[in-house]
Amino acid sequence: MDKTLIAFRDVWKTYQMGEIQVNALKEVNAEFRKGEFTAIIGPSGSGKSTMMNLVGCLDVPSEGEIFLKSKNIASLEESDLAALRGKTIGFIFQQYNLIPGMTALENVLLPLEIQEIDDDIAEKRAKELLTLVGLSDKMKNRPSQLSGGQQQRVSIARALASNPDIILADEPTGALDSVTGKEVMTMLYRLWKENGKTVIMVTHDMHLAQYAQRHIELKDGEVVRDEPNQDQFCPEY
Amino acid sequence: MKPAKILRIAFNMVKANKLRSWLTIVGVIIGIASVMAIVTTGEYFQEQVTKTMEDLGGDTITIVASYPFNFEDVEYSQESISENESGGGYGSPGTYEEPKNPELTRKDVFTLRRIPGVQYINVNVETFADLEFGGKKTSVYIRGVDPGVWPDITKKKVGEGRMLQPGDRTSVVIANELANDEALGRQIRVNQMILLNGKSYRVIGILAKDGGLLGALGGFGNSIFMPYEEIYSLSTTEEGDNGKKRNVYDSIEVKLYKNADYEGTLKEMEEVLRLSRRVDEKTQDFYVYSGKENMESVGKVISGLTAFLAFIAGISLLVGSTGIANTMFTSVLEKTKEIGIMKAIGAQNKDIMLIFLCNAAMISLVGGIIGILLGTAVVQAILFLISMKMQTPFEFALSIKGTIIATLVSIIVGLIAGLVPAKNASELKPVDALRYE
């Protein structure tokens, strides 16, 4: 069975910046397989974020093809893309991106509500996930009443809510102190290790990248390195 | 997404920015309430004025004698003068004739009586006199009427005592205002005697107070109604004669049968009177005045005024609606990032669109409901003040038309105003929306 979840085929992404054309990605070829923990690394401006947007189906390539579960995302309508995104990918953002007007529980419930999951089931699952990330006592709190680490944990719970195949993390510890950052990374590691999730993490921090089993390094929009991480760091928990 | 969830999210959005939502709602409220108040008050006034005009004899036709409009061009032949002398008789025969004072006489009444549509004919002779009562004096207006006809055609109602009736001679009916005239020191009651220019009359009836606008304007004030025959023997001043000639009337009032052809009969009246008075259109020495036309033109003025005011109020409704649009645009801008987040976690365009549309609908609906309630209250307050001023009983009134239009406009404009930003929001690319700070 083909374990490829996402495949990039000669992908170009071009932005128009005034009169200049910027090639954010140049002929990128890559595959992400089920159950892998991959880190996309590179300095800023290397095309990491662009790649992450494409992996997350938030954007479509200028040229080339991207297959998500063997569907070419360029050929999908926005609403189908949204549905596919909702079921397949769970996002963890650097700035958490929680909805400020909603409680922790409501934030975790949101993806389930979007998918029209029955209320009882949705609520049970959201509570389970918040308990899993250690926030069972903060469910009624709004993001503003939570610390950065707690917010990121809510966002992890939200990413897991619709039981997606892929967890896509964009600099997940970028806004956190080192201790909390470690906690979050351990959580991601466990999700990969124990729950068999496919984790794709975008980072410029080589320490974080050590948690991953595979590194894809970008430079100036091109993949300069794509190899397994020999020294994968296994946190204790 | 399920509708219930969309509604909840939209409601939370309204709640999240309470002040802005309320300010927007206030805009809608003012728009709706002002349209309702103006339209209802306008309609109420129209009704009141129409009623007052009817009280003033709206559908009765009045004929008065008048100089021809262009009498200078008219040559009065010797013959026509002698003809007319039988009717009233004045102006001495001579080579040069002043245009005569045209008169209405019994002959005209007989002429009019032959017209099929005519039901009642009343004659009026008017004069002023001094009233003496309880040793005090005041000046009064006296209208001599046909006691057998006037009670049937007048809109006035008797409050105490009775109306005039055929055979009455030295009996009078007085206006309510006169009965309570402070200048006289004490109230005039039914069956009391009053002196008019020194002649004694019995008060047999006191009219009820005028309602509506007329009452507010003081009604007819010091007026007295008596059989017209009596006027001739009533001398106005101490010098003697009041200048009223027997069987000459100041005006003739005609009331038609309900089913009569109003316009046709009006025309016919003019024609037969011209024939009998031997005048043509140019030399016509009488004027047929129909209150109905007046009523219609006043009605037109009021409805025009109402439409104009409603237009002004409509502008405030429009301003309220652009308030919704403004709020919506602002909240789309403010929520751009949230839209991106929701899209990232799977929300579809239609979900986003519905959320923002529901947001707009809630604001316009709440504004609409409060606007209707407030508008109703304001209208009642206005009508209450008016009725207090006019001393008429307060009646609940609400223009259904005004209410429906105001509400529909606010909701429709509110939704349209919400639709554009909602559509913009839904079409944001998730990657752009997420990047928005």
Contacts between the chains, C-beta under 8 A, distances in Angstrom:
chain1	res1	chain2	res2	distance
A	53	B	431	4.9
A	56	B	344	7.0
A	58	B	343	7.9
A	58	B	344	6.1
A	58	B	429	7.8
A	58	B	430	4.5
A	58	B	431	4.3
A	58	B	434	6.9
A	59	B	429	7.1
A	59	B	430	7.8
A	59	B	431	4.4
A	78	B	348	7.7
A	78	B	349	6.0
A	79	B	348	4.4
A	79	B	349	5.8
A	79	B	350	7.1
A	82	B	343	6.1
A	82	B	346	5.6
A	82	B	347	6.4
A	82	B	348	4.6
A	82	B	349	7.4
A	82	B	430	8.0
A	83	B	346	6.4
A	83	B	348	6.7
A	85	B	344	6.9
A	85	B	345	7.6
A	85	B	346	5.5
A	86	B	345	6.0
A	86	B	346	1.8
A	86	B	347	7.5
A	87	B	346	7.0
A	90	B	345	7.9
A	91	B	344	5.2
A	91	B	345	6.6
A	93	B	434	7.7
A	97	B	337	7.3
A	97	B	340	7.9
A	97	B	341	4.8
A	97	B	344	7.6
A	97	B	434	7.1
A	98	B	341	7.8
A	99	B	338	5.4
A	99	B	341	6.3
A	99	B	342	7.6
A	100	B	338	7.9
A	101	B	12	5.3
A	101	B	13	7.1
A	101	B	15	7.9
A	101	B	16	4.4
A	102	B	12	7.1
A	110	B	342	7.1
A	110	B	345	6.4
A	111	B	345	4.4
A	111	B	346	5.8
A	113	B	1	6.0
A	113	B	2	7.1
A	113	B	5	4.5
A	114	B	1	5.5
A	114	B	342	7.3
A	114	B	345	6.5
A	114	B	346	4.7
A	114	B	347	5.0
A	114	B	348	7.9
A	114	B	351	6.6
A	115	B	346	6.4
A	116	B	1	6.6
A	116	B	2	5.6
A	158	B	345	6.9
A	162	B	345	7.8
A	162	B	346	7.1
